[in-house]
Amino acid sequence: MNFSLNIRILAVVSAILVLFKLPALALAWHMNEPVAPFTYAVILCLGVSATGFLTRRAGLEMQARDGVLAVILGWAVMIFMGALPYYFSGQMRWVDAVFESASGFTTTGSSILTDVEALPQSLLFWRSTTQWIGGMGILLLAVAILPFLGVGGAQIMKAEMPGPRKDKLAPRMAATAQLMWGIYVGLTVLCGLAYYLSGMSGLDAVHHAFTTIAIGGFSTKNASLAAYPSSVQWTAMFFMIVAGINFVMHYRLIVTRDVSVFRDEEIVWYLLLMLVAGTFCTLIAHSSTADNTLEPALRHGFFQAISLVTNTGFANVDWEVWPLYVQLLLMTIAIPGAMAGSTTGGLKMVRAVILFKVLGVVLNRLLTPERVMLVKFNGKKVPRDILDGVMAMAFAMALALLGATIFLVAVGMDVPSAYSAALTATINVGPGIGWVGPMDNFSAVPDPGKYLLVALMVFGRLEVFTVLILLLPHFWKPERILVSAGSPLRKRS
């Protein structure tokens, strides 16, 4: 394990955080808001970064274990450093600051704030920025920088990128990271302009562009997007759908004009789920709308469906007034999430489709055991290791959800609230039901429960295995160096 190298990587992460804090610091100065919270936070980040760069220079070889450890420690550093401005402002206790920071960087969108609009604009801007950073992953940004330090980023990319398909846009990892960030920034700019033209103020357009493309769901209004005109809400729906599409497909559409991406099974199921769920929710909204007009019903129904399927978590109506079975449906369609390779949370649509296909194959084998049946995706056989990984991940997420629900009930939450809070943290979606509904917040969750939800957010954001692998005893065993024929050979213990 190359600990010195991991420390240097964390120094890069801290330095990047300093750069992202500077706009919020400038905004605080411009609006005559307290600058001390950001000043102190920047100083501490610089201290951590300087300490990392001054450590003894180690060998630059990075193993898979180093990549996993760098990702875990990187997220811990991000959450800790991201909490500092909240805490130094005096607006939040430490546990609440950590919760808000974790929710931002993991793009979960849950909040402990009872009055979002009371927060200074500079803190709100930092809050939105954390989601924008977390959307693509600050470590993915670091992949583009690490080569300049003489360190390849393949191991970090493997542990950080969401989804079972690690498609490359370019031969080199740094080039891939740069291309993905270019697409990400471009979509953010387009989204911000669209929001501004739809009726948002310039600053609010930036806020919501950050949190829409990141599929995060933080808003500057207590009522979320219900506080804005219908034109803004339709704009949000379009960009939520776009943000939930695999970024490799964006590249193929924008650069190579490859329209065949729309024949991909994952995007077909992604769009179909939103269409079916949106139509159903429209019928419910139509029966619940006072004037029974079509446009509000369509807007409310499809907005909730798109927001939950993509795991964004925005709301334009309090859907807790809808029947309980509809609320449960909305929480259920959030479990798959959007497409792998996007900024979404959840299981990922490709895994959900594969699980349903596995179920179909098993049932057919019970009827005709002599038949040889394969699980196929996009016309190709799904390899056995992918099938094992999908089923293991679904099982691990179910176990985590069950254990977390039991714990939250034990610390004082009712069962519906505990279950939905654990689910929203695990799949990084934001709103739940009960105490943590779409127009409520997580302030009433007991402190031990908040720390658990923070862990679940990271657990879900890093897709389970990156965290669980740390529990393997072999992960921490040192490597032994053996000599064979005069050459040093590395052998794992």
TAGI-V847935 format. One record per residue. N is the residue number from 0. RES is the residue in one letter. SS is DSSP state (@ for helix, = for strand, . for the rest). Layout:
BEGIN
<<N & RES & SS> <N & RES & SS>>
END
This chain:
BEGIN
<<0 & M & .> <1 & N & .> <2 & F & @> <3 & S & @> <4 & L & @> <5 & N & @> <6 & I & @> <7 & R & @> <8 & I & @> <9 & L & @> <10 & A & @> <11 & V & @> <12 & V & @> <13 & S & @> <14 & A & @> <15 & I & @> <16 & L & @> <17 & V & @> <18 & L & @> <19 & F & @> <20 & K & @> <21 & L & @> <22 & P & @> <23 & A & @> <24 & L & @> <25 & A & @> <26 & L & @> <27 & A & @> <28 & W & @> <29 & H & @> <30 & M & .> <31 & N & .> <32 & E & .> <33 & P & .> <34 & V & .> <35 & A & @> <36 & P & @> <37 & F & @> <38 & T & @> <39 & Y & @> <40 & A & @> <41 & V & @> <42 & I & @> <43 & L & @> <44 & C & @> <45 & L & @> <46 & G & @> <47 & V & @> <48 & S & @> <49 & A & @> <50 & T & @> <51 & G & @> <52 & F & @> <53 & L & @> <54 & T & .> <55 & R & .> <56 & R & .> <57 & A & .> <58 & G & .> <59 & L & .> <60 & E & .> <61 & M & .> <62 & Q & .> <63 & A & @> <64 & R & @> <65 & D & @> <66 & G & @> <67 & V & @> <68 & L & @> <69 & A & @> <70 & V & @> <71 & I & @> <72 & L & @> <73 & G & @> <74 & W & @> <75 & A & @> <76 & V & @> <77 & M & @> <78 & I & @> <79 & F & @> <80 & M & @> <81 & G & @> <82 & A & @> <83 & L & @> <84 & P & @> <85 & Y & @> <86 & Y & @> <87 & F & @> <88 & S & .> <89 & G & .> <90 & Q & .> <91 & M & .> <92 & R & .> <93 & W & @> <94 & V & @> <95 & D & @> <96 & A & @> <97 & V & @> <98 & F & @> <99 & E & @> <100 & S & @> <101 & A & @> <102 & S & @> <103 & G & @> <104 & F & @> <105 & T & .> <106 & T & .> <107 & T & .> <108 & G & .> <109 & S & .> <110 & S & .> <111 & I & .> <112 & L & .> <113 & T & .> <114 & D & .> <115 & V & @> <116 & E & @> <117 & A & @> <118 & L & .> <119 & P & .> <120 & Q & @> <121 & S & @> <122 & L & @> <123 & L & @> <124 & F & @> <125 & W & @> <126 & R & @> <127 & S & @> <128 & T & @> <129 & T & @> <130 & Q & @> <131 & W & @> <132 & I & @> <133 & G & @> <134 & G & @> <135 & M & @> <136 & G & .> <137 & I & @> <138 & L & @> <139 & L & @> <140 & L & @> <141 & A & @> <142 & V & @> <143 & A & @> <144 & I & @> <145 & L & @> <146 & P & @> <147 & F & @> <148 & L & @> <149 & G & .> <150 & V & .> <151 & G & .> <152 & G & .> <153 & A & @> <154 & Q & @> <155 & I & @> <156 & M & @> <157 & K & @> <158 & A & @> <159 & E & @> <160 & M & .> <161 & P & .> <162 & G & .> <163 & P & .> <164 & R & .> <165 & K & .> <166 & D & .> <167 & K & .> <168 & L & .> <169 & A & .> <170 & P & .> <171 & R & .> <172 & M & @> <173 & A & @> <174 & A & @> <175 & T & @> <176 & A & @> <177 & Q & @> <178 & L & @> <179 & M & @> <180 & W & @> <181 & G & @> <182 & I & @> <183 & Y & @> <184 & V & @> <185 & G & @> <186 & L & @> <187 & T & @> <188 & V & @> <189 & L & @> <190 & C & @> <191 & G & @> <192 & L & @> <193 & A & @> <194 & Y & @> <195 & Y & @> <196 & L & @> <197 & S & @> <198 & G & .> <199 & M & .> <200 & S & .> <201 & G & @> <202 & L & @> <203 & D & @> <204 & A & @> <205 & V & @> <206 & H & @> <207 & H & @> <208 & A & @> <209 & F & @> <210 & T & @> <211 & T & @> <212 & I & @> <213 & A & .> <214 & I & .> <215 & G & .> <216 & G & .> <217 & F & .> <218 & S & .> <219 & T & .> <220 & K & .> <221 & N & .> <222 & A & .> <223 & S & @> <224 & L & @> <225 & A & @> <226 & A & @> <227 & Y & .> <228 & P & .> <229 & S & @> <230 & S & @> <231 & V & @> <232 & Q & @> <233 & W & @> <234 & T & @> <235 & A & @> <236 & M & @> <237 & F & @> <238 & F & @> <239 & M & @> <240 & I & @> <241 & V & @> <242 & A & @> <243 & G & .> <244 & I & .> <245 & N & .> <246 & F & @> <247 & V & @> <248 & M & @> <249 & H & @> <250 & Y & @> <251 & R & @> <252 & L & @> <253 & I & @> <254 & V & .> <255 & T & .> <256 & R & .> <257 & D & .> <258 & V & @> <259 & S & @> <260 & V & @> <261 & F & @> <262 & R & @> <263 & D & .> <264 & E & @> <265 & E & @> <266 & I & @> <267 & V & @> <268 & W & @> <269 & Y & @> <270 & L & @> <271 & L & @> <272 & L & @> <273 & M & @> <274 & L & @> <275 & V & @> <276 & A & @> <277 & G & @> <278 & T & @> <279 & F & @> <280 & C & @> <281 & T & @> <282 & L & @> <283 & I & @> <284 & A & @> <285 & H & @> <286 & S & @> <287 & S & @> <288 & T & .> <289 & A & .> <290 & D & .> <291 & N & .> <292 & T & .> <293 & L & @> <294 & E & @> <295 & P & @> <296 & A & @> <297 & L & @> <298 & R & @> <299 & H & @> <300 & G & @> <301 & F & @> <302 & F & @> <303 & Q & @> <304 & A & @> <305 & I & @> <306 & S & @> <307 & L & @> <308 & V & @> <309 & T & .> <310 & N & .> <311 & T & .> <312 & G & .> <313 & F & .> <314 & A & .> <315 & N & .> <316 & V & .> <317 & D & .> <318 & W & @> <319 & E & @> <320 & V & @> <321 & W & .> <322 & P & .> <323 & L & @> <324 & Y & @> <325 & V & @> <326 & Q & @> <327 & L & @> <328 & L & @> <329 & L & @> <330 & M & @> <331 & T & @> <332 & I & @> <333 & A & @> <334 & I & @> <335 & P & @> <336 & G & .> <337 & A & .> <338 & M & .> <339 & A & .> <340 & G & .> <341 & S & .> <342 & T & .> <343 & T & .> <344 & G & .> <345 & G & .> <346 & L & .> <347 & K & .> <348 & M & @> <349 & V & @> <350 & R & @> <351 & A & @> <352 & V & @> <353 & I & @> <354 & L & @> <355 & F & @> <356 & K & @> <357 & V & @> <358 & L & @> <359 & G & @> <360 & V & @> <361 & V & @> <362 & L & @> <363 & N & @> <364 & R & @> <365 & L & @> <366 & L & @> <367 & T & .> <368 & P & .> <369 & E & .> <370 & R & .> <371 & V & .> <372 & M & .> <373 & L & .> <374 & V & .> <375 & K & => <376 & F & => <377 & N & .> <378 & G & .> <379 & K & => <380 & K & => <381 & V & .> <382 & P & .> <383 & R & @> <384 & D & @> <385 & I & @> <386 & L & @> <387 & D & @> <388 & G & @> <389 & V & @> <390 & M & @> <391 & A & @> <392 & M & @> <393 & A & @> <394 & F & @> <395 & A & @> <396 & M & @> <397 & A & @> <398 & L & @> <399 & A & @> <400 & L & @> <401 & L & @> <402 & G & @> <403 & A & @> <404 & T & @> <405 & I & @> <406 & F & @> <407 & L & @> <408 & V & @> <409 & A & @> <410 & V & .> <411 & G & .> <412 & M & .> <413 & D & .> <414 & V & @> <415 & P & @> <416 & S & @> <417 & A & @> <418 & Y & @> <419 & S & @> <420 & A & @> <421 & A & @> <422 & L & @> <423 & T & @> <424 & A & @> <425 & T & @> <426 & I & @> <427 & N & .> <428 & V & .> <429 & G & .> <430 & P & .> <431 & G & .> <432 & I & .> <433 & G & @> <434 & W & @> <435 & V & @> <436 & G & .> <437 & P & .> <438 & M & .> <439 & D & .> <440 & N & .> <441 & F & .> <442 & S & .> <443 & A & .> <444 & V & .> <445 & P & .> <446 & D & @> <447 & P & @> <448 & G & @> <449 & K & @> <450 & Y & @> <451 & L & @> <452 & L & @> <453 & V & @> <454 & A & @> <455 & L & @> <456 & M & @> <457 & V & @> <458 & F & @> <459 & G & @> <460 & R & @> <461 & L & .> <462 & E & .> <463 & V & .> <464 & F & @> <465 & T & @> <466 & V & @> <467 & L & @> <468 & I & @> <469 & L & @> <470 & L & @> <471 & L & .> <472 & P & @> <473 & H & @> <474 & F & @> <475 & W & @> <476 & K & .> <477 & P & .> <478 & E & => <479 & R & => <480 & I & => <481 & L & => <482 & V & => <483 & S & => <484 & A & .> <485 & G & .> <486 & S & => <487 & P & => <488 & L & => <489 & R & => <490 & K & => <491 & R & => <492 & S & .>>
END
